Amino acid sequence: MSNMNISEKVYINDSGEIMVSDLFGDTNYSGIFDTININTEDYTLNKVFDTLSPYIKIYNFADILKQDICMNLLGLTYKQCYGSDDDKNTMTSLNWENMPGIISDSEFWNFITADNQPKKLIFHKSGIMTAREVMEYIGTGIFRQIMSDVWINGTIKKIQKEKPKLAIIADCRFPNEIQSIKNNNGKILRLTRDPHNSNEPSERALDMLNYNWNNFDYIVDNKDMNIFEQLSTIKDTLSSLFVSC
């Protein structure tokens, strides 16, 4: 951002947040550059992303799930989909017992599973779902059951259309997503820290017990790193990547 004259001074604070002295000379934007609570009608903020987009752009396989389905159709907020862990763990208006494929009646579940558990049915106690649970179940338990590459195809097509010099996909969670990136000449960087401690398939498919880590191009052991050590290591890794290209 500094090299592109977006801000005179840019740095990372102790919490890992981007701090700026200004945006295009306007010191009213001095402070945390908040990428979560973005006013999409703010001309200056839009100019920042328009300036950065041809060079570097962050994508997520889950953007279509979060924006088109969870936010526009199911009523989740932007913070619930893109905010902090606390934001994602807030309650929604959706209930487990209303989800397709979920059985919440224990007596009925015991009856239908007396001999064998029926395929594609899951027992889960009734109750309100958190935003994270909604995204995990809708994205993995429903849509990826219909088409395993459902979130991949749209993301890759979008990157190919927009053609930034550096495209970063920040939420790779499944082996087929890894393979899709490799098939499109991408590189995979694995961080070892587990911030969510979730047992959902979407959070465990690439664990060492489930996946061959030799398929990763780079592994950064960030379990005991502070934010500055982590960013420095990732920066060095990306720099070596560009040198080798």
Backbone as a ProteinNet text record, in pm:
[ID]
protein_1_A
[PRIMARY]
MSNMNISEKVYINDSGEIMVSDLFGDTNYSGIFDTININTEDYTLNKVFDTLSPYIKIYNFADILKQDICMNLLGLTYKQCYGSDDDKNTMTSLNWENMPGIISDSEFWNFITADNQPKKLIFHKSGIMTAREVMEYIGTGIFRQIMSDVWINGTIKKIQKEKPKLAIIADCRFPNEIQSIKNNNGKILRLTRDPHNSNEPSERALDMLNYNWNNFDYIVDNKDMNIFEQLSTIKDTLSSLFVSC
[TERTIARY]
83	0	86.4	199.2	289.4	359	406	476.2	386.8	256.1	162.3	98.3	156.6	111.5	-33.5	-79.9	-212.9	-206.8	-98.5	-79.7	67.7	96.9	236.6	305	232.4	289.9	191.7	240.9	158.6	237.5	173.3	240	135.9	183.5	97.6	110.6	-2.1	5.1	15.4	20.8	41.8	-71.8	-187.9	-302.3	-312	-214.5	-216.1	-302.3	-344.6	-429.3	-343.6	-392.6	-322.4	-348.9	-243	-253.9	-204.8	-277.6	-238.5	-237	-148.9	-142.2	-244.4	-288.3	-382	-423.9	-518.6	-552	-555.1	-461.1	-447.5	-438.6	-366.5	-343.5	-450	-558.4	-667.9	-644.2	-604.2	-572.3	-696.4	-814.9	-936.9	-944.5	-868.6	-868	-753.6	-682	-570.6	-619.5	-545	-582.1	-589.4	-676.4	-691.2	-757	-693.8	-755.6	-845.1	-970.4	-1066	-1121.1	-1082.1	-1130.8	-1260.1	-1311.4	-1435.5	-1555.2	-1550	-1662.9	-1647.6	-1651.9	-1626.2	-1755.8	-1750.3	-1861	-1843.6	-1923.6	-1906.7	-1940.3	-1999.3	-2032.1	-1927	-1822.1	-1715.7	-1622.2	-1614.6	-1535.3	-1387.8	-1332.2	-1189.9	-1156.3	-1238.1	-1213	-1223.9	-1321.6	-1333.9	-1212.2	-1159.2	-1040.6	-920.1	-910.2	-801	-803.3	-918.8	-927.9	-917.6	-967.1	-952.2	-805.2	-729.5	-586.6	-508.7	-545.8	-473.7	-510.4	-634.8	-688.4	-607.3	-553.4	-476.8	-347.6	-301.1	-172.1	-185.4	-271.7	-291.4	-437.7	-494.5	-634.3	-655	-730.7	-759.3	-894.2	-895.2	-1017.2	-1043.4	-1167	-1204.9	-1299	-1274.6	-1367.4	-1507.6	-1513.8	-1642.9	-1715.5	-1659.7	-1725.2	-1866.6	-1885.5	-2018.9	-2114.2	-2066.2	-2146.4	-2183.5	-2084.9	-2108.3	-2195.7	-2161.1	-2229.1	-2365.6	-2368	-2491.7	-2593.6	-2544.5	-2637.2	-2660.7	-2552.9	-2570.7	-2616.9	-2561.7	-2599.4	-2727	-2727.8	-2840.7	-2966.9	-2951.4	-3068.6	-3107.2	-3008.1	-3037.5	-3029.3	-2987.5	-2994.6	-2879	-2767.4	-2651.4	-2589.9	-2523.1	-2461.4	-2320.4	-2265.3	-2128.4	-2029.8	-2048.9	-1958.8	-1966.1	-2085.6	-2100.2	-2028.2	-2017.1	-1952.2	-1803.5	-1763.5	-1625.7	-1553.8	-1621.6	-1561.8	-1471.2	-1454.5	-1368.3	-1433.5	-1358.4	-1415.2	-1536.7	-1529.8	-1644	-1765.4	-1742.4	-1852.8	-1916.3	-1832	-1882.4	-1951.1	-1920.7	-1983.1	-2110.6	-2157.5	-2284.5	-2401.5	-2515.5	-2632.7	-2704.4	-2764.2	-2844.1	-2991.4	-3076	-3218.8	-3251.6	-3148.5	-3168	-3152.6	-3225.4	-3226.1	-3177.8	-3107.2	-3056.5	-3168.2	-3279.9	-3387.5	-3451.8	-3426.4	-3482.4	-3386.3	-3266.1	-3167	-3194.6	-3182.5	-3197.8	-3097.2	-3143.6	-3055.4	-3029.1	-3089.3	-3068.2	-3190.6	-3166.5	-3271	-3243.6	-3342.1	-3323.5	-3407.3	-3497.1	-3581	-3505.2	-3459.7	-3375.8	-3450.4	-3578.7	-3655.2	-3668.4	-3697.7	-3709	-3573.9	-3468	-3334	-3299.7	-3331	-3304.5	-3384.8	-3506.2	-3591.8	-3534.3	-3495.7	-3450.1	-3307.5	-3233.5	-3096.4	-3085.1	-3196.4	-3194.6	-3108.1	-3112	-3032	-2903.7	-2921.1	-2806.5	-2836.9	-2731.1	-2751.4	-2779.2	-2888.5	-2919.3	-2815.8	-2784.5	-2686.7	-2739.7	-2648.2	-2675.9	-2777	-2795.8	-2875	-2785.2	-2799.8	-2715.3	-2803.9	-2768.9	-2840.7	-2771.8	-2850.6	-2799.6	-2911.9	-2881.2	-2984.4	-3039.1	-3164.6	-3229.3	-3169.7	-3187.2	-3137	-3091	-3062	-3019.5	-2875.7	-2849.2	-2716.6	-2636.1	-2506.4	-2418.1	-2391.9	-2338.6	-2306.1	-2203.6	-2104.4	-2004.3	-2068.5	-2160	-2227.4	-2310	-2375.4	-2454.2	-2363.3	-2253.1	-2162.3	-2101.2	-2063.3	-2002.3	-2101.8	-2222.9	-2318.3	-2375.5	-2413	-2466.3	-2359.8	-2238.2	-2131.1	-2082.2	-2065.2	-2008.3	-2114.6	-2206.3	-2305.9	-2411.1	-2429.4	-2531.8	-2469.1	-2408.7	-2365.6	-2250.5	-2152.2	-2042.3	-2085.3	-2198.2	-2253.9	-2316.1	-2367.5	-2425.9	-2315.8	-2213	-2100.8	-1976.6	-1878.9	-1762.4	-1681.8	-1686.9	-1610.8	-1695.2	-1808.1	-1903.2	-1843.4	-1762.3	-1706.2	-1578.1	-1514.4	-1387.6	-1408.2	-1503.3	-1519.4	-1542.2	-1633.3	-1662.9	-1543.9	-1466.5	-1351.7	-1241.8	-1209.2	-1104.9	-1145.1	-1270.9	-1318.2	-1307.9	-1337.9	-1330.8	-1187.1	-1093.1	-951.8	-903.7	-941.2	-900.2	-957.3	-1074.1	-1136.6	-1070.9	-1041.5	-988.3	-836.9	-764.2	-621.4	-532.9	-543.6	-448	-309.5	-203.9	-69.2	-47.5	-105.9	-98.6	-238.6	-286.9	-417.1	-392.6	-447.3	-431.9	-567	-572.9	-693.8	-669.7	-749.1	-716.8	-788.4	-875.7	-956	-957.4	-841.1	-832.2	-844.2	-942.9	-970.6	-981.6	-984.6	-1008.4	-905.2	-875.6	-777.8	-811.1	-939.2	-972.3	-947.4	-955.5	-922.8	-772.2	-692.8	-547.7	-514.3	-574.5	-544.1	-585.7	-698.7	-745.8	-647.5	-594.9	-496.3	-369.9	-323.9	-204.6	-227.8	-348.2	-379.5	-376	-389.7	-386.6	-256.1	-149.9	-13.9	-0.1	-82.1	-71	20.6	57.9	141.3	63	90.6	17	108.8	67.5	139.5	52	104.7	30.7	78.6	-15.4	12.5	-30.4	51.1	23.9	-71.1	-82.6	-165.9	-313.1	-384.2	-527	-604	-656.4	-721.5	-863.3	-927	-1068.9	-1097	-1006.6	-1026.6	-1164.1	-1198.3	-1328.3	-1312.4	-1412.9	-1411.8	-1489.3	-1536.2	-1608.3	-1516.2	-1570.3	-1488.4	-1418.4	-1484.1	-1425.5	-1301.5	-1281.3	-1164.8	-1058.8	-1088.4	-997.8	-947.7	-1000.7	-967.5	-819.5	-751.6	-610.5	-518.5	-570.8	-485.8	-385.9	-275	-169.4	-216.9	-312.9	-364.9	-451.9	-503.4	-597	-540.1	-425.2	-375.4	-223	-167.4	-21.9	34.1	106.8	157.8	269.7	317.6	415.1	353.4	221	152.9	157	194	207.9	342.6	344.1	469.9	553.4	487.3	555.4	476.9	549.7	486.5	549.5	466.4	512.7	459.5	550.1	510.5	491.3	367.2	338.2	271.6	274.1	203.7	252.6	382.7	438.8	490.1	449.8	494.4	401.2	457.4	372	337.6	254.1	204.2	316.9	419.4	528.9	618.1	646.3	725.6	652.7	522.9	444	444.6	418.4	414.3	550.6	657.6	792	824.8	787.5	813.8	733.5	607.5	523.7	577.5	621	677.7	800.1	889.3	1009.3	972	870.2	825.7	771.1	688.1	632.1	741.5	840.3	950.2	1027.6	1053.5	1124.6	1041.5	910.7	821.8	834.7	835.7	844.7	981.2	1086.2	1220	1228	1158.2	1165.1	1075.3	980	885.9	951.3
-120.6	0	125.6	118.8	233.3	252	142.5	150.1	200.7	182.5	224.6	358.9	428.2	562.9	566.4	454	452.9	516.6	487.3	544.2	574.5	686.3	723.4	625.3	578.4	486.1	372.9	248.9	130	34.3	-18.3	-116.9	-208	-314.1	-411.2	-391.8	-380.9	-366	-502.5	-502.6	-626.9	-726.8	-680.9	-770.2	-821.1	-782.5	-827	-742.3	-625.1	-537.1	-440.5	-406.5	-312.2	-170	-94	44.8	135	242.3	336.6	478.4	560.6	701	785.5	736.3	810	718.6	762.4	696.6	803.6	793.4	892.1	1034.9	1047.9	1178.7	1225.4	1152.9	1191.4	1128.9	1211.3	1160.4	1126.2	1152.6	1109.6	957.6	888.6	742.5	686.1	771.7	727.4	631.1	521.4	422.1	283.6	200.8	63.5	63.2	-4.9	-23.9	-147.1	-124.4	-230.4	-290.8	-415.8	-483.3	-559.5	-554.2	-625	-531.4	-421.3	-327.3	-222.1	-267.2	-179	-113.5	18.1	91.2	82.5	-2.9	-28.3	92.9	196.4	317.7	427.1	396.5	493.6	499.3	614.9	630.4	599.2	650	631.9	485.6	414.8	273.3	192.3	223.5	154.7	181	303.2	337.6	255.8	229.1	146.4	9.1	-55.4	-191.1	-192.9	-89.7	-80.8	-66.2	3.9	23.2	-106	-181.5	-304.1	-422	-426.8	-546.2	-596.9	-511.4	-566.5	-635.3	-608.5	-658.6	-772.8	-756.7	-861.1	-861.3	-978.9	-988.9	-1118.8	-1107.8	-1224.3	-1282.6	-1412.6	-1484.8	-1589.7	-1632.6	-1742.3	-1834.7	-1964.1	-2059.2	-2040.6	-1991.3	-1979.6	-1849.1	-1761.7	-1632.6	-1648.2	-1740.1	-1761	-1812.2	-1905.4	-1957.7	-1845.4	-1766.9	-1663.6	-1550.1	-1498.9	-1379.3	-1411.2	-1504.4	-1529.7	-1610.8	-1707.4	-1797.4	-1754.1	-1748.8	-1722	-1578.9	-1481.5	-1342.5	-1303.6	-1322.5	-1274.6	-1358.3	-1489.9	-1576.8	-1610.3	-1638.5	-1688.4	-1581.1	-1461.3	-1350.2	-1334	-1405.5	-1383.8	-1247.5	-1189.4	-1058.6	-1074.4	-962.6	-963.5	-1006.6	-953	-989.4	-1138	-1195.7	-1337.7	-1424.6	-1377.3	-1456.1	-1425.2	-1301.5	-1260.4	-1204.2	-1197.3	-1136	-1228.4	-1196.7	-1273.3	-1406.1	-1490.6	-1616.8	-1591	-1487.6	-1454.1	-1415.9	-1341.5	-1304.1	-1428.1	-1520.1	-1640.3	-1735.7	-1722.7	-1809.4	-1750	-1637.9	-1580.8	-1658.4	-1650	-1726.7	-1664	-1750	-1706.6	-1733.1	-1717.1	-1747.9	-1887.2	-1964.3	-2097	-2205.3	-2315.5	-2424.6	-2555	-2634	-2762	-2853.5	-2854.5	-2948.4	-2917.8	-2799.5	-2763.6	-2788.3	-2836.2	-2859.8	-2991.1	-2993	-3118.3	-3222.4	-3344.8	-3453.5	-3464	-3376	-3377.1	-3435.9	-3530.9	-3587	-3541	-3477.1	-3426.6	-3501	-3585.6	-3666.2	-3793.9	-3806.4	-3920.1	-4052.7	-4054.2	-4178.7	-4224.3	-4130.4	-4165	-4209.3	-4142.9	-4180.6	-4322.6	-4354.8	-4490.2	-4593.8	-4556.1	-4648.3	-4676.4	-4571	-4591	-4644.5	-4637.6	-4689.3	-4819.3	-4882.6	-5007.3	-5112.7	-5116.9	-5214.5	-5151.1	-5047	-4976.7	-4827.5	-4746.3	-4602.5	-4568.7	-4499	-4462.5	-4365.7	-4383.3	-4297	-4154	-4059.5	-3917.3	-3860.4	-3929.2	-3874.9	-3864.3	-3757.2	-3731.7	-3694.5	-3745.7	-3703.4	-3581.2	-3480.8	-3362.3	-3308.6	-3278.2	-3226.3	-3094.8	-3070	-2948.4	-2825.4	-2711.9	-2587.6	-2490.4	-2369.6	-2264	-2288.6	-2257.9	-2276.5	-2146.5	-2160.3	-2044.7	-2018.6	-1901.1	-1868.6	-1966.4	-2003.4	-2099.5	-2233.5	-2279.1	-2406.7	-2401.6	-2288.5	-2273.1	-2283.7	-2209.9	-2211.1	-2348.6	-2415	-2547.3	-2649.3	-2647.7	-2750.8	-2725	-2599.8	-2568.1	-2592.2	-2546.9	-2557.7	-2698.3	-2773.8	-2908.1	-3016.8	-3006.4	-3111.9	-3116.8	-3005.7	-3002.9	-2984.6	-2867.7	-2836.9	-2924.6	-2953.5	-3038.5	-3183	-3220.5	-3353.4	-3360.1	-3247.8	-3242.3	-3241.7	-3158.1	-3147.8	-3110	-3198.3	-3175.9	-3052.6	-3016	-2900.7	-2773.9	-2771.9	-2662.3	-2524.9	-2514.5	-2384.2	-2354	-2457.6	-2439.8	-2376.4	-2432	-2392	-2242.1	-2187.6	-2045.1	-1958.1	-2000.5	-1921.3	-1917.9	-2034.1	-2040.3	-1958.2	-1967.6	-1890	-1739.8	-1699.9	-1558	-1507.6	-1587.2	-1548.7	-1537.5	-1635.3	-1633.3	-1512.5	-1468.8	-1352.6	-1222	-1210.1	-1084.5	-1070.6	-1183.2	-1188.4	-1095.6	-1099	-1022.3	-1086	-1006.5	-1062.4	-1167.2	-1144.5	-1241.8	-1265.5	-1386.9	-1425.7	-1515.7	-1477.4	-1555.8	-1615.5	-1748.2	-1816.6	-1853.1	-1795.8	-1800	-1909.5	-1986.4	-2081.7	-2221.4	-2269.1	-2402.9	-2508.9	-2599.7	-2694.3	-2840	-2867.9	-3004	-3045.5	-3176.8	-3224.7	-3185.6	-3187.7	-3150.6	-3002.4	-2919.8	-2778.5	-2761	-2838.1	-2837.4	-2874.7	-2984.1	-3032.9	-2933.2	-2867.4	-2768.6	-2652.5	-2607.1	-2498.5	-2542.8	-2664.3	-2716	-2731.6	-2774.9	-2791.6	-2658.9	-2549.1	-2415.9	-2342.7	-2421.8	-2369.6	-2287.3	-2317.3	-2249	-2321.6	-2254.6	-2310.9	-2311.3	-2411.1	-2429.1	-2403.5	-2311.4	-2283.1	-2326.5	-2416.4	-2470.8	-2405.2	-2352.4	-2304.4	-2412.4	-2439.6	-2553	-2520.7	-2392.9	-2357.9	-2385	-2440.3	-2469.3	-2370.2	-2261.7	-2158.7	-2193.1	-2291.1	-2314.9	-2434.9	-2534.8	-2655.5	-2716.5	-2727.5	-2780.7	-2923	-3006.6	-3143.6	-3158.9	-3047.7	-3053.2	-3103.9	-3185.2	-3234.5	-3123.4	-3007.5	-2896	-2839.2	-2869.2	-2818.7	-2926.3	-3053	-3163.1	-3240.3	-3211.1	-3291.4	-3284.6	-3174.5	-3158.5	-3176.8	-3231.2	-3264.7	-3372.5	-3380.5	-3474.9	-3619.7	-3651.3	-3787.5	-3822.3	-3721.8	-3744.8	-3714.2	-3648.9	-3599.5	-3602.2	-3630.1	-3635.3	-3493.8	-3450.6	-3313.5	-3291.4	-3396.6	-3378.5	-3306.9	-3300.7	-3230.6	-3078.6	-3031	-2886.8	-2840.9	-2726.8	-2672.9	-2609.4	-2549.1	-2484.9	-2512.9	-2534.1	-2552.3	-2452.7	-2369.7	-2273.3	-2317.3	-2356	-2398.6	-2273.7	-2225.9	-2099.5	-2119.3	-2242.6	-2270.2	-2180.5	-2154.9	-2076.8	-1940.5	-1897.2	-1768.1	-1656.2	-1537.7	-1420.6	-1368.5	-1266.9	-1221	-1169	-1106.3	-1049.1	-1159.1	-1262	-1374.6	-1447.5	-1463.5	-1532.6	-1455.3	-1324.8	-1243.6	-1237.8	-1229.6	-1224.8	-1354.2	-1467.6	-1597.1	-1612.7	-1572.7	-1581.7	-1489.6	-1369.5	-1275.8	-1336.1	-1397.3	-1459.2	-1573.8	-1649.8	-1762.1	-1712.7	-1609.8	-1554.6	-1493.5	-1430.4	-1371.4	-1478.7	-1590.9	-1701	-1760.1	-1757.2	-1807.8	-1723.2	-1590.8	-1502.9	-1514.1	-1536.1	-1551.3	-1676.7	-1784	-1912.1	-1917.1	-1821.5	-1823.3	-1770
0	0	0	72.2	76.4	-57.9	-117.2	-245.4	-357.5	-342.3	-446.1	-412.6	-312.4	-274.2	-225.2	-171.4	-110.6	27.4	99.1	232.9	253.3	320.1	342.9	436.5	538.7	635.8	661.8	650.8	674.3	762.8	866.8	951.4	1015.9	1079.8	1148	1298.3	1369.5	1515.3	1583.1	1715.8	1790.8	1773.9	1729.6	1709.4	1566	1483.3	1344.6	1253.9	1302.6	1222.3	1140.1	1020.8	934.4	982.8	1004.9	1047.7	934.7	909.6	804.4	860.3	803.4	844.5	770.6	653.8	569.4	455.4	375.5	249.3	141.9	49.2	-58.4	-2.8	109.6	169	265.7	276.5	366.4	503.6	601.6	735.3	817.4	765.6	834.6	842.9	757	757.1	840.3	912.3	995.2	1102.9	1122.8	1223.6	1162.7	1217.1	1169.3	1031.6	936.9	806	818	848.3	880.2	751.8	724.2	603.6	628.6	752.8	785.8	776.4	848.9	851.8	741.8	618.6	504.9	458.2	441.7	380.7	229.5	166.4	22.9	-62.9	-2.5	-77.5	-59	16.8	42.2	-79.1	-142.7	-265.4	-240.9	-131	-104.1	-80.8	-2.1	23.3	-105.3	-187.8	-316.1	-403.8	-395.8	-474	-428.7	-297.5	-245.3	-310.4	-306.9	-360	-512.3	-577.4	-723.1	-761.7	-677.7	-703.5	-681.9	-578.3	-544.1	-633.2	-679.2	-745.3	-864.4	-951.7	-1064.6	-1022	-899.5	-854.6	-754.4	-658.5	-557.5	-514.4	-506.9	-466.6	-389.2	-280.6	-197	-235.8	-257.1	-290.2	-182.6	-174	-85.6	-160.8	-149.6	-209.8	-153.2	-29.4	39	10.6	-74.6	-98.7	-153	-246.5	-304.1	-196.5	-115.2	-4	92.5	131.5	232.4	180.6	62.2	12.1	-48.2	-143.5	-217.4	-137.7	-59.5	9.7	154.2	233	375.9	404.3	333.8	359.6	285.5	153.8	73.1	89.6	108.9	119.2	262.8	347.9	482.5	590.7	555.5	649.5	745.4	725.9	810.8	778.5	876.3	855.7	798.7	750.9	698.2	806.9	928.3	1037.8	1069.6	1066.2	1096.9	994.9	872.8	767.9	754	778.5	752	874.1	987	1104.5	1183.1	1310	1399.8	1436.2	1507.8	1555.7	1643.9	1727	1812.3	1728	1620.4	1531	1468.3	1423.1	1355.8	1452.7	1580.5	1680.6	1739.6	1686.3	1732.4	1673.9	1741.7	1701.9	1582.1	1501.4	1386.8	1416.7	1317.7	1333	1280.3	1244.8	1185.5	1291.1	1273.2	1370.1	1307.5	1388	1341	1291.6	1362.8	1328.3	1193.7	1138.4	1007.8	892	922.1	817.6	744.3	611.5	535.8	582.7	600.1	639.2	787.3	868	1012.5	1082.3	1171.9	1257.7	1400.2	1462.9	1599.1	1702.8	1655.9	1745.5	1779.5	1904.7	1943.4	1934.5	1968.6	1960	1815.2	1725.7	1583.9	1528.8	1573	1528.2	1572.8	1696.8	1745.9	1668.8	1628.9	1553.4	1414.6	1342.6	1204.3	1197.6	1308.4	1307.9	1385.7	1412.3	1489.3	1421.5	1289.3	1214.7	1159.6	1079.6	1021.1	1013.9	1024.4	1010.8	865.3	836.7	698.2	642.3	515.8	451.4	440.2	455.7	435.7	535.1	648.3	758.2	880.7	956.4	1072.6	1190.2	1307.9	1428.6	1487.6	1519.2	1588.9	1675.6	1799.7	1888.6	1834.2	1862	1813.2	1881.1	1818	1875.8	1769.5	1813.5	1722.2	1676.9	1550.9	1493.1	1500.7	1522.5	1510.6	1362.3	1333	1193.9	1137.9	1218	1172.2	1139.3	1223.5	1198.3	1070.4	1046.9	923.8	802.3	803.3	688.4	667.1	776.3	764.4	711.1	765.6	725.3	586	556.8	424.3	317.6	346	247.3	225	334.4	324.7	328.2	423.4	441.4	333.1	262	156.8	18.7	-6.9	-143.8	-192.1	-106.1	-151.7	-167.5	-108.3	-132.6	-272	-318.5	-452.6	-558.2	-538	-632	-553	-549.4	-463.9	-505.3	-632.2	-680.6	-691.9	-624.9	-644	-613.5	-507.5	-470.2	-546.3	-596.1	-666.9	-803.6	-878	-1017.7	-1033.6	-952.1	-962.5	-926.6	-824.4	-780.4	-886.3	-941.8	-1044.4	-1166.8	-1206.8	-1321.9	-1294.9	-1171.7	-1136	-1142.1	-1091.4	-1095.5	-1239.9	-1321.9	-1462.5	-1535.6	-1495.7	-1558.9	-1513.9	-1383.9	-1330.2	-1348.9	-1349.4	-1381.4	-1297	-1164.9	-1084.2	-1094.4	-1070.8	-1077.1	-968.2	-851.8	-742.5	-688.8	-701.9	-646.6	-526.6	-412.1	-289.5	-252.8	-245.2	-198.2	-52.6	36.6	179.3	257.4	193.4	271.8	211.2	169	109.1	218.5	206.9	315.3	270.5	140.4	94.4	-10.4	-19.3	-118	-261.3	-298.8	-437	-462.9	-358.5	-373.9	-395.8	-320.2	-339.9	-483.8	-531.3	-665.4	-772.1	-750.8	-847.3	-859	-746.6	-748.4	-821.5	-791.7	-858.5	-1008.5	-1045.2	-1187.5	-1262.8	-1187.8	-1248	-1214.9	-1193.4	-1172.5	-1044.7	-944.4	-816.8	-720.2	-612.3	-507.1	-376.3	-291.5	-166.4	-47.8	40.6	163.6	280.9	363.5	478.2	607.6	686.1	821.2	919.3	1021.1	1109.5	1224.1	1260.3	1376.5	1347.6	1446.6	1435.2	1521.8	1463.3	1544.5	1586.4	1520.9	1544	1634.5	1634.9	1715	1689.7	1562.1	1521.7	1470.3	1494.3	1443.5	1313.7	1257	1130.7	1019.8	925.9	813.9	738	727.7	653.3	720.9	850.5	922.4	944.1	909.7	941.2	819.7	700.9	582.7	546.5	579.9	545.2	665.1	775.3	889.3	849	919.1	884.3	886.1	974.3	981.5	861.4	793.2	683.2	545.4	540.2	411.8	410	292.8	276	262.5	363	363.7	262.6	199	91.7	-28	-31.8	-140.8	-124.5	-5.7	14.4	-40.9	-106.2	-158.9	-48.9	48.2	160.4	288.3	399.5	530.2	627.3	688.5	788.6	924.8	1013.7	1148.2	1234.5	1237.8	1307.1	1442.5	1494.5	1620.7	1733.6	1738.5	1848.5	1802.3	1684.9	1632.7	1676.1	1699.3	1714	1574.9	1567.6	1438.6	1350.1	1411.1	1332.6	1275.4	1355.5	1307	1194.7	1212	1110.2	978.3	984.7	863.1	795.5	874.6	818.2	744.4	804.1	741	612.7	616.8	496.9	387.8	425.9	328.4	260.9	340.1	283.2	189.6	229.1	146.1	13.2	17.3	-106	-193.3	-130.6	-206.8	-281.2	-214.1	-279.8	-392.4	-376.2	-480.9	-607	-591.2	-707.9	-774.9	-695.1	-752	-837.7	-791.5	-862.2	-984.1	-995.9	-1108.1	-1235.7
[MASK]
+++++++++++++++++++++++++++++++++++++++++++++++++++++++++++++++++++++++++++++++++++++++++++++++++++++++++++++++++++++++++++++++++++++++++++++++++++++++++++++++++++++++++++++++++++++++++++++++++++++++++++++++++++++++++++++++++++++++++++++++++++++

